[in-house]
Amino acid sequence: MFIFTTIEEFHSQLKNETISCSEVVEKYLRTIKEKKQLNAFIEVYEKEALEKAAALDVQLKTGIAMKKLHGVVIAIKDVICYKDHKVTAASNILKGFTSLYTSTALQYLIDEDAIIIGNCNCDEFAMGSSNENSAYGKVLNGLNETKVPGGSSGGSAVAVQMDMCMLALGSDTGGSVRQPADFCGIVGLKPGYGTISRYGLIAYASSFDQIGIFGKNIEDVALFLNIMARSDVKDSTMNLHQPVIDYTKNAHRKYKIAFLNQAVNNSIIDPEIAQKINSLQNDLIKQGNVANSIDLDLLDFVVPAYYVLTTAEASSNLGRYDGIRYGNISNVQNSELNEFYLNNRTEGFGWEVKRRIMLGTFVLSAGYYDTYFFKAQQIRRLLINKVLAIFMDYDVIVMPVSPVTAFNIGRNEIDPIATYMADIFTVFANLTGIPGIAVPLFSHSNNMPFGVQIMANKEQEVLLLEVAEMLSSFYK
């Protein structure tokens, strides 16, 4: 039976004719059906995936050279546009909407002969840390179905975790790739802001959003980044003259690594997670690396600043969903235009999205803009300055991904503030625009996985991946 390990090994099997693309796709389709209770997928593209696989098998037999992602089976989060396929951001406001174009990042993968097997469930409009805020129902963690998979890209993470695809795409606004990767025991990469085109990614908070990658090893994630990290005139936030970088190259040297005291020794962190990260720091020193503990006195401000700024941007971005041009149209009869808007949006948006829209509108309103939004922007600037200073002395920063392992389903309803505060370690990279990666390293006594988060300076994804590979090798 086919078991996926790496893309390189998969391609070797194809060349040796021990497996075919059609057989592999059929295997993944069976697994998706067997694991249907996890609710990872919103829609499965069964027919077209099989057709694409059959066409690729014919190409290989006729001697046509394999492209970089020949037959690689991937899934996409339901916020990434794919022409002639439904994209709803897991929201009733967009139920039934069909995309008119394909996102740039996804098109680059398709051009390399990747097979798209389906789109994955997520928190509505990527707002959430548990994948419980979806119009299609919650996603379950495949390792323990009483636990959340993390969010907002929980469906994509579970699809990779439970072998329903080889790799998957998500989006990361404040940890929505790294946290579910950590909860599910896989690799999750958020590139630096502007590294991958956001064209075709449904916006939550435009100055924070970034398409990210889920995989089971660093090598494959680096290959995907190689393919997707290309300039795009449709995304004005990208550097159109950025050099072509090979993210798959891997140097071996000693590194200077900063461990944040306020993260590792925080009162909210699980003692086992803290102990393992302290042990990792000692292991790095024994291996000849510099691994120092440093202070970041602004860490307590990152969550308030993040939620002020992202909700403000969300209230602006989601203003376009009114039910007139597309999306939900209420059946309630009314004569007033304002009532028409109100009914469409009341029925279309879920509670978490409504909460963030209202908060964002409040912080942008007259009399409160300077008090909240402007102050949050100042915090963001201070954090960027602090990060630049840290990277003058260190190659990377290491901290936990989350204070806890995957938590129980339903905690969100009991204590939503605790769920927001759980983002304390991941929102840091989005506020500052730097790349971050979650690497699975350990197992907790509760039998759930966890690892560490590594962050590097802007445009230093190669360095980030090198350190991630080194840490992975410690615990193989």
GINORMO-V54181 format. One record per residue. SS is DSSP state (~ for helix, > for strand, _ for the rest). PSI is psi as a letter, one per 20 degrees, with the letter a starting at -180 (none if undefined). Layout:
SS_PSI, SS_PSI
//
This chain:
__q, __p, __p, __p, __f, __r, ~_h, ~_g, ~_h, ~_g, ~_h, ~_g, ~_h, ~_g, ~_h, __i, __k, __i, __q, __r, ~_h, ~_g, ~_h, ~_g, ~_g, ~_h, ~_g, ~_h, ~_h, ~_g, ~_g, ~_g, ~_g, ~_h, __k, ~_h, ~_i, ~_i, __k, __h, >_q, >_g, >_p, >_p, __m, ~_g, ~_g, ~_h, ~_g, ~_h, ~_g, ~_g, ~_g, ~_g, ~_h, ~_h, ~_h, ~_g, ~_g, ~_h, ~_h, __j, __j, __p, __q, __p, __r, __h, __k, __o, __j, __p, >_p, >_q, >_q, >_q, >_q, __k, __j, >_p, __p, __o, __p, __j, __q, >_q, __p, __i, __k, __k, __q, ~_h, ~_h, ~_j, __p, __i, __p, >_p, __q, __i, __r, __p, __q, ~_g, ~_g, ~_h, ~_h, ~_h, ~_g, ~_h, ~_h, __j, __k, __q, >_p, >_o, >_i, >_r, >_q, >_q, __q, __r, __q, ~_p, ~_k, ~_k, __n, __r, __j, __i, __k, __i, __m, __q, __i, __j, __r, __q, __q, __q, >_p, __h, __h, >_o, __i, __i, >_q, __q, __i, __r, __r, __i, __k, ~_h, ~_g, ~_g, ~_g, ~_h, ~_g, ~_g, ~_g, __k, __l, __i, __r, __g, >_r, >_q, >_q, >_a, >_q, __o, __h, __k, __j, __i, __g, ~_g, ~_g, ~_h, ~_g, ~_g, ~_h, ~_i, __k, __r, >_p, >_o, >_p, >_o, __r, __q, __p, __i, __h, __p, __p, __j, __p, __j, >_p, __p, __p, __f, __o, __h, __j, __h, __q, __p, >_p, >_r, >_p, >_p, >_r, __i, __q, ~_h, ~_g, ~_h, ~_g, ~_h, ~_g, ~_g, ~_g, ~_g, ~_h, ~_h, __m, __q, __q, __o, __i, __i, __o, __i, __i, __q, __o, __i, __k, __q, __q, __p, __p, __o, __i, __i, __q, __o, __q, __o, __a, __q, __q, >_o, >_p, >_p, >_p, >_o, ~_g, ~_i, ~_g, ~_h, __k, __q, __h, __i, __q, __p, ~_h, ~_h, ~_g, ~_g, ~_g, ~_h, ~_h, ~_h, ~_h, ~_g, ~_g, ~_h, ~_h, ~_g, ~_g, ~_h, __j, __j, __q, >_p, >_n, >_q, >_p, >_r, __q, __n, __i, __j, ~_h, ~_i, ~_i, ~_g, ~_g, ~_g, ~_g, ~_g, ~_h, ~_g, ~_g, ~_h, ~_h, ~_g, ~_h, ~_g, ~_h, ~_g, ~_h, ~_j, ~_i, ~_i, __n, __i, __j, __g, __h, __r, __a, __p, __p, __q, __i, __p, __p, __q, __i, __p, ~_g, ~_h, ~_h, ~_g, ~_g, ~_g, ~_g, ~_g, ~_h, ~_g, ~_h, ~_h, __q, __r, ~_g, ~_g, ~_g, ~_g, ~_g, ~_h, ~_g, ~_g, ~_g, ~_h, ~_h, ~_g, ~_i, ~_i, __q, __p, __i, __i, ~_g, ~_h, ~_h, ~_f, ~_g, ~_g, ~_g, ~_h, ~_h, ~_g, ~_g, ~_g, ~_g, ~_g, ~_g, ~_g, ~_g, ~_g, ~_g, ~_h, ~_h, ~_g, ~_i, ~_h, ~_i, __q, __g, >_r, >_p, >_p, >_r, __q, __g, __q, __i, __r, __a, __p, __r, >_q, __p, __i, ~_h, ~_g, ~_h, ~_g, __m, ~_h, ~_h, ~_h, ~_g, ~_g, ~_h, __i, __j, __h, __i, __h, ~_i, ~_g, ~_h, ~_h, ~_h, ~_i, __j, __q, __q, >_q, >_p, >_p, >_p, >_p, >_h, >_r, >_p, __r, __i, __j, __j, __q, >_q, >_r, >_b, >_r, >_p, >_p, >_q, >_r, __r, __p, __k, __k, ~_h, ~_g, ~_g, ~_g, ~_h, ~_g, ~_h, ~_g, ~_h, ~_g, ~_h, ~_h, ~_h, ~_h, __k, __none
//
